[in-house]
Amino acid sequence: MRYTIVILIIACCFAACQRDSGQGKTTTKADIEQQYLNDPLILPIAKEYYKGKKPAENVQTLDMLDSLFIQDSMRLRFYFAATTKLIGQQMNFREIVSLYAFKFVRDRPKQFISQFTKDNVLLDPNTAWDVWCLNVGYESMMKDTANPYAALGVLETSMKASFRTVSANAMEMGATFIENTRAKINKLQQEQGMVAPKDTMPAATEPKK
């Protein structure tokens, strides 16, 4: 009991000192960025892309894209922001990066949606949303040029299954993402001189309970 009291006193004193030392200070976007840029465990290539590096088709870039699937949610936030800056640029290896974008949304829908929160200062949510819709739409067309909505239906099914136990807000964001991505597919088809098929997007199969 005596040791418990001592520990509590030390903890309270430490917390008070922390409050005093940080009084009047606010964490800025620059502070948060610097924390990530100084993190020795984050790949250097990710830091370069975050700072605006031009796309390069090499092993280092693939390593960064693979890092989208790490379990560390804090570092994932930086990798997501860096990847968003990469896939938002013009490049000649779109097939590769769009494949990773599609796979991330399909396999990690919760982590994908969680990046679009008001406290995430690493990216502009509207720009990032548009970039991911475009790349997922592009990959859907690569998977099935005749009916890209089939691939989008698989993605929608994954989202619904994942968000069933989360929140109504996540479910709504998922539905909006599918809708916006479908619009991107329609636009891509028009740009390529293809006629967008009407009502060909299959209804998502409800996951088994």
Secondary structure, DSSP 8 states (H G I E B T S, - for coil): -HHHHHHHHHHHHHHHHHHHHTTT----HHHHHHHHHT-TTS-HHHHHHHTT-----SHHHHHHHHGGG-S-HHHHHHHHHHHHHHHTS--S-HHHHHHHHHHHHHH-HHHHHHT--TT-TTS-HHHHHHHHHHHHHHHHHHH-SS-THHHHHHHHHHHHHHHTTS-HHHHHHHHHHHHHHHHHHHHHHHHTT----TT-S--------
